[in-house]
Amino acid sequence: MPRVAILDDYQGIALEMANWSALPSDCQVQVFSDHLTDLAALAERLSHFEIVTCMRERTPFRRDLLERLPNLRLLVTTGMRNAAIDLAAATDLGILVCGTAGGPDSPPADLTWGLILALIRHIPREDAARRAGHWGVTVGMSLEGKVLGVLGLGRLGTKVARVGVAFDMSVIAWSQNLTDERAAQCGATLVTKYELFVRSDILSIHVQLSARTRGLVGTRELRSMKPTAYLINTARGPIVDEAALVQALQARTIAGAGLDVFDQEPLPPGHPLTLLDNTLLVPHIGYVTQDQYQVRYRDTVEDVAAYLRGEPLRVLNPEALDTSRQRHL
C-alpha cells in the first residue's frame, strides 16, 4: 500500500484543490496541517512514507532529514525550483524529486500593491479603530508624484513598476545587471543602488535570493532611506538584514515595512517584528491564491499518479533515476 504525505497544508484545503481520487484506491493519503521544525519529530513523522508532497520552501529537506527517511522514493514540490530541497543529497540517496507548474504570475505583484496601499493609507489601523468606536485616526500618504523604487526589475518587478506608472509615480530601479534600455521598457529609470534607497518613498524588493543578494539590504541601505519611506518585501526574507530592519523600524528611521517573507517561517510568536506598530506582516501568501493552488496540487496528483504507474516524471534531479533503481532493487 503506497503511503503519501501532504505537508504544510496550513489552510486545510489540499484535498479540495485537486482530484486525489485519481490515485489508486489502495493509496493512503495523509494530510498534515501543522508545521514541524524539530528534525527528529519530522523524521519520525515521515519515516514510513514512500511519497511526500510539499509546498515550496515551507519544510526544508536537507541531507540530515533525507538520510533519516529510508522509505522515501518520491518527493514532489510545488513549482519547478525549491531552494529548500538538497537535490544533491536526494540524488545520492536515490530519491526522485519532481516539480509542478505554477499558476498565473501576478499574485505576488498583486500582494505587493496590497501591502503598499494598506501601509500608506493605514487601512488595518483604521479598520481596528472603527471597530473600537473611533472615526478617523490617521493621515495617509498619496501615491501620485511619489517615487517608487524597484529593487530587481524582472518578471514581478516589471509588473509592480507598471502599476506605479499607472498611479503617476516616478519609478526608479536598480539591480546588478539592469540596463537603461530594460528599465525604460518598464517605464522606469535606472539609478545607482545608493540613489534607489535615498530617493524612494516606497521601495519594493523583487530579486531572487542567492549568494550575492543575501543581506543585500542592510544597515547602510536602511539608514540612507527617508524617514517617511516604506520598505516592501515579498521576495525572500534573507535579502534584508532582519536585525537591521527591526532596529530601523524601532528607531523610526523609516516609516514602516510591509513583509510577506521572513528569515524564519512560520514567524515565531513574540518575534520583534510582531511587536512593532509600523509593520504589516502576512504569512508568505504571495503565491497563495485559488488559481495557484489548483494548478500546483493538480500537478502534484499527476506526478504521484505517474510515479505509481511507472510513467515518465518531471524529475528535477534526473541523475537520481539510476541511483533510485540501484537503491530499491
Buried (B, 14 or more C-beta within 10 A) or exposed (E): EBBBBBBBBBEEEBBEBBEBEEBEEEBEBEBBEEBBEEEEEBBEBBEBBBBBBBBBBBBBBEEEBBEBBEEBBBBBBBBBEBEEBBBEBBBBBBBBBBBBEBBEEBBBBBBBBBBBBBBBBBBEBBEEBEEEEEEEEEEEBEBEEBBBBBBBBBEBBBBBBBBBBEBEBBBBBBBEEBEEEBBEEBBBBBBEBEBBBBBBBBBBBBBBBEEEBEBBBEBEBBBBBBEEBBBBBBBBBBBBBBEBBBBBBEEEBBBBBBBBBBBEBBBEEEBBBEEBEBBBBBEBBBBBBEEBBBBBBBBBBBBBBBBBEEEEBBBBBEBBBEBBEEBEE
